[in-house]
């Protein structure tokens, strides 16, 4: 239910109250989740778990992700003339190189290298990085694009995402049951490929696609224009069907790839990898999106964004200034659309690589349990 009504409620709050409420409304749900986890989820412990947290490893990985992401974004914004951007980028790259070396020599490493000696665990984490990195970037960019470039209201942007939430809510449990019987391989190959097809569909959305201006107090605006049904809905439905095939089987494959005593640690590593992918991929795509956008603006409206003031007024995937002439607004929408198309091609490639990793790296058979010797060899 939350997958369906969460984005919808967020869109309503943004349009009627404030965008800040879309974040604040999460607080009571987070508190409820904490209570439920403490009260009802059984504990699992590793008797051989380290007694101390690897603070050095934690700091190094934070510097790696933060330094690279901030350095890329800041560097492009300042035309690579900013010392801070270069310093952060160098620190981030250095920390990324240092982190795996530290994990080998530390007594109580943040991420035990022994986990990655299991082929299935390594493959699942590689595909998680690719698939979930693409997922988060796609969701962020789609909401930004349909509102900023096409002119959707926040409510409409949430409504077009409903097919994804509905498919996941209705089908994920059933898929998990079937995957337990036939194995995860077909689902972890077909799912990302369907998601990639959805990105290719979005890579053809025209800049003049009619906006859906749905307003909560005006029922006549709740019916989407034809362009929405043709340009956006098929993509969100395909994405939802693909995600439905991925979520439960991926969790099953992850849990079957490690001993039960390491379940918590393995889940934490996988969750961290899924979150690390987003800022890194988005930082790289930000550079590509910005370069594409301003290159297109220079072609469509020469001189408009050459100076810093013009770049401040016209941002990729954002609406043009209210005072913009019709030609300038049209150029901004077209430039944002070209940048969005390129981003969707990139996320499609990431999803296809995730499918390829699963197809080549996982065994085409019912997954063995962690206690099964075959599972340890996987």
N, C-alpha and C positions, 0 to 999 in steps of 0.2 A: 504493500500500500504506500509506503514511504517513497519507493522508487517512482510511483505514479504521481502522488500528490505533492511530494517535496518540491520539485521544480515548478509545478503549477502554483503552489502557495508562494514560492519565491517570486515568481513573475507578478502575482497580484500585489504582494507587499511592495515591490519596487515601483510599480505603477501608481499605487494608491497611498502609500505611507512614505517610505524612504528605502533606498538601497541598503542602508545600514541594518534595517530590520531583517533582511534576508540572512544576515549573519547572526544577529542577536537571538532570533527564534530558535537557533540550534542549541542554545545553552541548556534549556530544560531537557531536551532529548539526550544530550550528552550526559547529563547528571543521571537520568533514568537508565541509560546504558551502563554507566559505571555501577550503579546499584545492582542491576540485573547480573552483570558479570561477577560481582563480588558475592552475590547471594546464591546464584544458581549454577554457574559454570564450575565443573569439578576441576580441582587442581591437578596438574601434572608436573612432576619434578624430575630433574636429572641429578642423581646422587653424585655425579662426577662434575657437575657444573662449577665454574670458577666462583670463588667467594667474593671477588672484587670486580667492579666494573672497569673496563679498559678505557679510562678517560683520555689517554693519549690517542688511541685509535678513534674515539668519538670526535675529538677535536680535529684530527687530521682529515677525516672524511667530510666533516662540515666545511673545512677550509677548501677542500677539493671541489665540492659541489657549488658552494657559494662563490668561491673565487672565479671559477670558470664561467658560471652563469652571469654574475655581475660584470666580470671583465668583458665578456662578449657584448653584452647589451650597452654598457657604458662606453666601450671603445667605439662602437658604431655610432652612437649618439654624438660623440665628440670628434668624429672623423679620425679616430685613432691618434689624437693629439693630447690625450689626457694621461698624465703619469700614473694617476691612481688606477685607471683601467688596466694599463700594462702591468702594474705591480700586482693587482688582484689576479690577472690572468696567469702571470708567471707563478705566483704562489699556489693558485689552484691546480695548475698542471703539475707542479712539483709535488704537491700533496697527493694528487692522484697516482703519481708514480711511486711515491713513498708508501702509500697505504698497504698494498699487497705485500711489500717487503716487510713491513712492520708486523703484519699478521703471521708471518712465518716465524719471526724471532721472539714475539711477545709470549710470555708465560701464560697469560690469560687473554688471548686475543678477542677483540670485539666480534670478529667473524672467523670461527675456526676453519682453517684451510681444509681440514679433514672432511668436512661436509661436501666440499666440491670434488672430492675423489669419487663420489658417486655420480655416475654419468647422468642418470635421470634427473637428479637434483640440479646439476649444472645446466642441463638443457632447459629445464622448466624455468630457471631463473633468467637465462638468456632470453627466452621467449616472453617472459613476464616484462623484462626491461623494454623489449620492442613493442609488445602488444599494448601494455598499459601506458607506456609512454605516449604511443600514438593515440590511445583512447582519451587521455586527459587533455592532450593538445587539441584534438579534434573538438571535444566538447567546449573547451574554452574559446577556440577560434570561431566555431559555428555561432555560438551565442553572440559573440562580438560582431561578427560579420552581418548576420541578419538584422541586428538592431542598428549598428553603426553605418553600414553601407547601403543596405536595402530599405531600412526605415521601419522594421517591425517594432511593435511595442514589446515591452518585457513579457507581458502576458502571452502574446502571440509566439514569441521565441520559446516560451515554456511549453506552449501547446504543441508546437511542431516536434518537440522532443518526446511527446507522450508515447508514440509507438515503441520507442526503445525501452522505456520503463515498463510498459504493458507486456511486451514480449519477454522481458527478463523475469518479471514477477510471475507470469503464468506458466512459463516453460522451463525455468532453470531447475526446479526440483525434479521434474520428470526426466530431464536430460541427465541429471546426476544419477538417477536410478538406473537408467538404461546404460550409462557409461560404466556403472559398477558391474554390469553383466557382460557387456561386449568389449570393454576396454576404452581407454580415453583417446587413443590415436586418431580415429576418424573425426572426432569432435574437435580436437586441438589442431587439426589441419583444415577442416572445412570451415570452422568458425572464423578464424582470422581472414580467410579468403573472402567470405561473405562481407566481413567488415571492410576489407580492402575495396570490394566492388562498390560499397556505399560511398567511399571516398572518391572513387572515379566518377560516380554519378554527380557528386557535388562539384567536381572539377569542370562541369559543363554548365553550371548555373549562369545565366546571362546577367549583366549588370542592371538591365531594365526589368528584371523579374518583379512583378507587382508585389508591393509590401502588404503584409497582413496587419492592419491596424485594429487589433481586437481591444476593446475597452470593456472593463468589468460591468459598467452600468449601462451599456448599450448592446442589448442582445442581437440586434441586426448586424453587428460587426463580428459575431462569433463564427460565422460561416467563412471559411478560408477562400480566397480567390483561387481561380483555376491554376495560376502559376505556382502557388504554394503546393497544390496537390501534385503537380507535375515535377517541380524542381526540387522540393525539399522532403516531402513525406516519403517518397520511395527510398531515399537515402537513410532516413532515420529508422524506417522499418527494417531495411536490410541490415543496418548496424545493430539493431536490437536483436534480430534473429541470430546474427553471428556472435554477439556477446552472450546470448542465451546458451549457445553451444560451448562457450569457452569457460565461463565462470566456475561451475561445479566440477567439470572434469579437470581443470587446472589445479583446483584445490585437492582433488582426489590424488592426482599424480604427484603433487608435492608431498602430501602426507605419506603416500606409499613409498616415497624415495628415501625416507630417513627412518631411523629407529624411533619408537614411541617416546623414548626418554628425551629425544631431541626435537619433539614436535613444536614446542614453544619457540625454541631458538630458530628452527627452520622456517617457521611461519613468520617470525620477526624479520629474518634476513630477506625473505621473499617480499614482505610488505615494504621494507625499506627500499629494496631495489625498484619496486613499482613506483614509489614516490620520487626516487632519485632521477628516474628517467624523464619525468615531466619537465623540471626546470632546465635540465641540460638540453633536451631536444627543443624545448621552446626557445631557449636562448639562441641556439643555432638558427632556428627557423625565423626568429625575430630579425636577425641580420638579413636573411634571404628575403623575407617579406618586405622589410623596409627598403632594401635596394630595389626590389621589383616595383614597389609602389612609387618611389620617387623617380625611378627611371621612366615609368609610364606617365607620371605627371609632367615630366619634362617634355615628353613626346606629345601629350594631349593638350597641355597648357604651358607652353614654353615660358620660362622665367618666373612662374608663379611660386615655385618652391625652391628657387635657387638660394635665396637668402634665408637666414635663420628664422626671421619672423614668419616667412611663408611656411617653413617646415613646422613651426610651432602651431600654426593655424590649421594646417592640413596634415593629419596623422593617418597612417594606414589602418583600415578597418574601422575608422571612426567617422562620424558625420562631419560634413564640411561646416564652416562657420555660418551662422544665420544670415550674414550679410553677403554670402557668396553669390555671384551671378549664376544663372542657369547653366552656362557653359562650364564654369568652374566646378559647380556641384556635380555635373555629369561626368567631368573628367575625374573627380575624386572617387566617384562610385565605380567607374570603369577601372581605375588604377587599383582600388581595393579589391575588386573582383579578380583581376589578374594575379595579385599577390595571394589571394585566398585559393585560387586554382592551384598555384604552385605548392602551397602548403598542403593541400589535399592530396596532390600527387606524392608528396614526401611521406605523408602518413600512410597512404596506400602502400608505398614501398616498404615501410617499416612493418606493416601488418603482413605483407607477403613474406618478408624475411622471417617473421615470427612463425608463420605456417611452415616455412621451409625448415627452420630449426627443429620444430616438433616432428615434422615428417621424416627427417633424416636421423634425428637423435633419439627418438623414443621407439620402443619396441611395439610392433603391431600385434599385441596380445593382451589378454586381461592382466592388469598390473598386479604384480606380486605384493604381498604385505611386507612390512619392514622386517618381520621375523623370518620371512622366507629367504633362503640363501640366494635365490635368483634375484630378489629385490636388491640385495646388497651389491650384487655384481652389476646391476643396471646403472 
